[in-house]
């Protein structure tokens, strides 16, 4: 598991967690488990910059072929944000609560 803090100058304004492919996932599959930006800092470009850095780090791993994220179904802001960086919705999770979205790399 990889955890990253998101800073604006010296203030922590969010965090991101992702896991590298392991034996429980399809080969080359990486998941972003948590990505949060303080609501007072949203809409200012911090989230996009932080996610771009994380995605670049994930893409640098030669075995990674896909990156998955999930968010609350019906959250239009999340859908727009994740779509803008290349995620494509694939449907609801097994519980029917969260929307799954993926970036295919290969």
Residue pairs with C-beta under 8 A, 6 or more apart in sequence:
1 17
1 18
1 19
1 33
2 17
2 18
2 19
2 20
2 57
3 15
3 16
3 17
4 15
4 16
4 17
4 50
4 53
4 54
5 12
5 14
5 15
6 12
6 13
6 14
6 15
6 16
6 37
6 46
6 47
6 50
7 13
8 41
8 46
13 37
13 38
13 41
13 46
14 35
14 36
14 37
14 38
14 41
14 46
14 47
14 50
15 34
15 35
15 36
16 32
16 34
16 35
16 36
16 50
16 51
16 54
17 32
17 33
17 34
17 35
18 30
18 31
18 32
18 33
18 54
18 58
18 67
19 30
19 31
19 33
20 30
20 61
20 64
21 27
21 28
21 29
21 30
21 63
21 64
25 31
26 66
27 63
27 65
28 63
28 64
28 65
28 66
28 105
28 106
29 64
29 65
29 66
29 68
30 58
30 61
30 64
30 66
30 67
30 68
31 67
31 68
31 69
32 54
32 67
32 68
32 69
35 47
35 50
35 51
35 54
35 69
37 46
37 47
37 50
47 81
48 81
48 84
48 85
51 85
52 85
55 67
55 85
55 86
55 103
58 64
58 67
59 67
59 105
64 105
65 104
65 105
65 106
66 102
66 103
66 104
66 105
67 87
67 102
67 103
67 105
68 100
68 101
68 102
69 82
69 87
69 100
69 101
69 102
70 93
70 98
70 99
70 100
70 101
71 78
71 79
71 82
71 98
71 99
71 101
72 78
72 97
72 98
72 99
73 92
73 96
73 97
73 98
73 99
75 99
78 99
79 89
79 99
79 101
82 101
83 89
83 101
85 103
86 103
87 101
87 102
87 103
88 101
88 102
88 103
88 104
89 99
89 100
89 101
90 100
90 101
90 102
91 99
91 100
92 98
92 99
92 100
93 99
93 100
